[in-house]
Amino acid sequence: MTQILIDGSSGGGQLLRSSLTLSLITGQPFRITRIRGSRPKPGLMRQHLTCVNAAQQISNAQVEGATLGSTELTFTPSTLQSGDYHFSIGTGGSTTLVLQTLLPALLHANAPSALRIEGGTHNPMAPPFEFIDQCYLPLLKRMGAKATVHLEKPGFMQAGGGIITANINPLKKWKPLHLLDRGELITTYGAILHAHLHRSIAERELTSAAAILNWSADQFTITDQPQSSGPGSILLLAAQFEHITEISSSVAQMGRRAEAVGISAAKGLRNFLGTNAAVGYHLADQLLLPLSLAGKGSFTTFTLSKHTQTHMTLIPQFLPVQFTAAEIAPGNHLIKVSKAP
Ligand SMILES: Nc1ncnc2c1ncn2[C@@H]1O[C@H](COP(=O)(O)OP(=O)(O)OP(=O)(O)O)[C@@H](O)[C@H]1O
């Protein structure tokens, strides 16, 4: 098969991860240059390298350039193999991003698989575990996927040490998904996971988020996670609708005020609630790949992130699909995926 050439300079780790997923599924080899070219520190970091090594392992691929800091990689998969796999990032790098690389591929394997991934489970700039469990996976299930995920132990940056597991059954055929509206609002809630930090930090996150969203304190839970290596804290703000659940999150970091954590997550959810679009800022880029595997689908979203745009350019290099994006109302875009002519 011809090797697909990917220029990684316009994006981050997602261009690499999605290339791995698509290569595993289609069997097409690829070469990516200028990996994470738009990031301040380009090249493979631990989380990306774990994705490459994991993808290599589940497909017995031939790989060149799989070293830390590498900015070029060649990946030639052999046969996708189901199995009982264990991957450890070795730092607090995001386990959910490793999971999102492997899950769609293992749905295409010949038998059930089990995954155990160690690292961070609640990281800045990555889906927190609950986002995978409550926002992303339910939509894949509606598309026919039979998979479960489980949070065995939370892990925060920098300490890591978190564990997520997944059970994945082979999928016969992807069903198209059309998500044009959210349906009725069912409930809203806030959750703070908190490890080895003074409880007053969680309370300040809560108070600042509650003020912006006009929520009462009894809509929140604060759960101490003494088993986590921590220290760490994440604020998750969820809005569950009939057809989708959106979670806006924010992670505590050294030197960041607790109020800033609350304000950032609350503004994220408020932005979403202030529009009619079905799909939130982050879910939009993550849905493009499964929808493309189905060959057909559509959703409304309120803004086109850089991740969404780069994904729309990448996916057609591997799959015979095309995307259209149209602003159907102020702040409401309709994205359609269809077979390429
Ligand atoms: N708060 C969040 N909730 C859900 N998803 C998130 C959140 N923050 C980021 N994401 C998702 O995580 C992914 C991050 O991709 P990105 O290309 O930035 O990769 P990366 O490998 O983490 O880092 P880098 O940007 O340094 O290369 C995107 O799919 C984005 O939608």
The ligand as a MOL file (V3000), in Angstrom:
LIG
                    3D

  0  0  0     0  0            999 V3000
M  V30 BEGIN CTAB
M  V30 COUNTS 31 33 0 0 0
M  V30 BEGIN ATOM
M  V30 1 N -11.1030 19.7510 28.9570 0
M  V30 2 C -11.1830 18.8650 27.9730 0
M  V30 3 N -12.2530 18.0460 27.8980 0
M  V30 4 C -12.3470 17.1370 26.8970 0
M  V30 5 N -11.4360 16.9890 25.9350 0
M  V30 6 C -10.3550 17.7800 25.9600 0
M  V30 7 C -10.1770 18.7650 26.9770 0
M  V30 8 N -9.0130 19.4150 26.7370 0
M  V30 9 C -8.4900 18.8740 25.6130 0
M  V30 10 N -9.2880 17.8900 25.1450 0
M  V30 11 C -9.0590 17.0590 23.9420 0
M  V30 12 O -7.7740 16.4890 24.0280 0
M  V30 13 C -7.1800 16.4030 22.7280 0
M  V30 14 C -5.8150 17.0960 22.8020 0
M  V30 15 O -5.1370 17.0020 21.5870 0
M  V30 16 P -3.7010 17.7070 21.3090 0
M  V30 17 O -3.3940 17.6130 19.8760 0
M  V30 18 O -3.6980 19.0750 21.9150 0
M  V30 19 O -2.7440 16.7290 21.9770 0
M  V30 20 P -1.6980 16.5070 23.0820 0
M  V30 21 O -0.9510 15.3360 22.6330 0
M  V30 22 O -2.3140 16.4490 24.4170 0
M  V30 23 O -0.7890 17.7290 23.2450 0
M  V30 24 P -0.0160 18.7600 22.4220 0
M  V30 25 O -1.0820 19.7880 22.1310 0
M  V30 26 O 0.9900 19.2410 23.3970 0
M  V30 27 O 0.5300 18.1070 21.2490 0
M  V30 28 C -8.1800 17.0310 21.7650 0
M  V30 29 O -8.9570 16.0070 21.1680 0
M  V30 30 C -9.0750 17.8910 22.6740 0
M  V30 31 O -10.4030 18.0360 22.2160 0
M  V30 END ATOM
M  V30 BEGIN BOND
M  V30 1 1 1 2
M  V30 2 1 2 3
M  V30 3 2 2 7
M  V30 4 2 3 4
M  V30 5 1 4 5
M  V30 6 2 5 6
M  V30 7 1 6 7
M  V30 8 1 6 10
M  V30 9 1 7 8
M  V30 10 2 8 9
M  V30 11 1 9 10
M  V30 12 1 10 11
M  V30 13 1 11 12
M  V30 14 1 11 30
M  V30 15 1 12 13
M  V30 16 1 13 14
M  V30 17 1 13 28
M  V30 18 1 14 15
M  V30 19 1 15 16
M  V30 20 2 16 17
M  V30 21 1 16 18
M  V30 22 1 16 19
M  V30 23 1 19 20
M  V30 24 2 20 21
M  V30 25 1 20 22
M  V30 26 1 20 23
M  V30 27 1 23 24
M  V30 28 2 24 25
M  V30 29 1 24 26
M  V30 30 1 24 27
M  V30 31 1 28 29
M  V30 32 1 28 30
M  V30 33 1 30 31
M  V30 END BOND
M  V30 END CTAB
M  END
